[in-house]
Amino acid sequence: MKKRIEWIQYVFVAGLLLLFMLATGCIKKPSAPEELLQGNDTFPGKPFNIHIALGDGLVRLDWTVNNRDDVDHFLVTRQNVVETQTIEVSVIDTVFVDAGLINGQEYIYTIKAVKVINDREFSGLPSDKITARPNVYSILLENGADFTSSRAVTLGLTAPTTTSIVELSNSEDFANSSLLQFQSTLQWTLSPGDGPKVVWAKFQDQEGQTTNTAVSDSIFLDTRATIILVEENTNGQSKIAADSIYFSMYTGEPFGLLATISIEDGPRDVQLNDLGTGYYDAWYVIPKDADVLQATITGNFTDRAGNEAIPVIADSRVTILRAPAAVTLFKPVIAGDGRTSLKLSWSLTEDQHDFQTYEVYRSVLGSNEFTLVSIISISTETSYTDSGLSPNTTYVYKIVVRDRSGLTGESNEESQTTRPDEIANPVILYKPLYFSDATTNQIDLNWTTSAEDNFNSYQIYRSTSPNVTTNSTLIGIIPQLDITTYSDTHFFENSTYYYSIFVYDDRGQVASISNEVSVTVPNTLPEPVYLAQPIIVDSTRFQLSWSQSLDPDFANYRIYRSRGNTVNLTEEPIAILSGEVLQTTFEDLNLTPNVIYSYRVFVYDTNGDRAGSNTVTELTGGIN
């Protein structure tokens, strides 16, 4: 039994492939139609691990297939070499027994797995060809394998039940033969040296009668694999995603099980195609995530006998540059008055280590020509306000990321329309009213109701300088059309504030902008707090407490202490409680027993103005 592969077939196929590549300009080896089916879960796989047993006019086959549950049945094809007759048999199981054969006649078998989909049969790749020659007496090396990597082999023997002795030899003349007790399976050692090997057998029955004719089987002994050369064709030039690199490996040994190359710190186990001449090659299309610099190329090879060659590194190296990942451009928003400015923002680049610039491109809707409007060289600067635009015009934008190698990544495109010059019926914002008392400190805003049909919200913007825009501080959003008041409570004294009301429509666009108004918040001195009599904790500690400051621009409490009945304010305070207006207690530690101490608490505001509390005195040790 043998799996026969004609060398001329491989040369012919390789020649056709080369002509196809030259004719079409395609540099990647095409897959055969059946090979395409193999990669699809819908189709069954190729049968493998085929075992054979021979008998008197009988051949028995069994095999393995991946995803057995996906296979509905198998087609076993038998070809009679002498009569050029082909028979196809359908079987359910992974075992087939072919009986009634002619002893000594050569038969060739192939097996295909079949799946039925919508009453149509789809078959996977056929198995390797299996050649069998049934006989009353037979010998089979390594279950009919073509190659072996070890001198130690397993023999399968077929003979009548009356057989008691088998004589085995590595020579046709039975020199140095061995007489062994007959068993259907025996271990045997091939003669030394790689190359074709033949084992001969004669059989003897219980009465001592020996067969007149010896039977034999052959196998190729191959104990080592070698890689002679690994090459690639970049010639030192850098490559990028979607480029192709041609890899080749020469082993001097065709029909290997696996030939691959691996790129250092990059793609690994790229499979090469067997050209049937000892050469293996592939046009490899670079994936988008590959990124290597002067990387080594390592070839690996497993020959047809299963020997693994020592990996070989190519003399040359490859560089693959990865273009920067595209950023995400968000929808531009109205900036300033919305008539001549738009604000862009985008996601941070993923390639900060190799970043060079963001390039902002702009086009008018309907035009395919983009104009470079800005170059930004800071990777963390992910916004840009485009000004000098025309009112009532739709602009399209995109962001291009460029790295230090000159490679680019282009974002999505987004558009926005500037506001027209004239906006009907803007709301009227009245002069703000500043109000302050012991418990309240606020600026009240009032305006007229918007006449916008597609009203979405009022948005209140504030600035500390004239010309309020959407780049100013947004302090409030009111989605109800009939609510036209707002109280601003977060501000500083001795400051002037400017306000405008922006009406937004349900498309997220600015529908109208009110007039601009301003108010100046006067500077008021803080009110003093009341300091309570200290509580004696022990002979060295006092507990102080005071009323809470209600000053709107409160900054801190400062606690002053002196010995005696008067507080010396030229000394530094013993404590400053900043920003904690609710913290109205303090424990003074490490005092001297039997000493009178005086205290005052001052309230400071953000302008540096202050107000001092009453003075309290106390004697440590509990004596007033």
Number of C-alpha atoms within 10 A of each C-alpha: 24 22 15 12 12 9 12 11 11 17 14 13 13 17 13 12 15 14 12 15 15 11 9 8 9 12 17 15 16 12 9 8 9 13 14 13 18 16 11 10 10 14 23 26 27 19 22 15 11 20 16 21 21 26 20 20 17 19 20 16 19 16 16 15 19 13 11 14 9 17 22 17 19 22 17 19 17 20 17 15 13 9 8 8 10 13 10 13 12 15 14 13 13 17 14 18 12 13 13 10 18 14 17 15 15 17 23 19 20 17 27 23 29 23 19 15 11 5 7 9 11 17 22 23 20 18 20 18 18 21 19 24 23 25 21 14 23 25 28 26 25 20 18 23 18 19 21 20 18 16 17 13 17 15 21 20 21 23 22 12 9 11 20 17 19 20 18 23 22 20 16 15 10 16 10 9 15 14 14 13 12 20 15 10 13 14 11 17 14 17 17 9 11 16 12 13 18 16 24 20 25 21 27 20 17 11 9 11 11 16 14 9 10 19 18 20 18 20 21 16 21 20 18 16 21 19 22 14 16 24 20 20 15 16 9 12 10 14 19 19 16 11 14 18 18 15 24 22 27 20 20 15 17 18 21 21 14 18 27 22 27 18 22 16 12 16 15 13 14 17 19 23 21 21 18 21 17 16 22 26 23 22 20 18 15 18 16 16 16 18 19 19 14 14 17 19 22 20 29 23 27 20 23 19 21 19 19 19 18 14 15 18 19 18 12 16 21 22 19 23 18 22 22 25 19 20 21 18 22 19 15 22 21 23 21 18 20 26 22 21 21 23 20 24 17 18 15 16 21 14 17 14 10 14 19 21 20 24 18 21 18 20 18 17 15 9 9 9 10 14 12 14 12 16 16 16 13 12 18 11 14 17 17 16 17 17 14 10 15 16 16 16 15 16 20 20 25 23 27 23 27 23 21 12 13 12 15 20 17 19 19 13 15 17 18 21 23 23 23 14 13 11 11 11 14 20 22 18 21 16 15 21 15 16 11 13 10 10 8 11 20 18 19 16 21 17 19 15 16 20 15 17 9 12 19 20 22 25 19 23 21 25 19 14 12 14 15 25 21 20 15 19 14 14 16 14 15 16 13 11 15 10 14 17 12 18 16 16 13 11 15 18 16 12 12 16 19 19 29 26 29 25 28 20 17 12 10 13 18 26 26 24 24 20 16 18 20 19 15 16 20 12 15 15 17 21 17 20 21 18 22 17 16 22 15 19 15 14 17 17 19 22 16 21 18 19 16 18 22 19 23 22 20 22 21 21 27 19 22 22 23 18 15 15 14 15 18 16 12 7 10 12 17 12 14 17 16 13 13 13 17 10 16 17 14 15 13 18 13 9 16 14 14 15 15 18 21 19 26 26 27 24 27 25 22 16 15 12 15 19 15 20 19 14 18 19 20 22 21 22 18 13 10 9
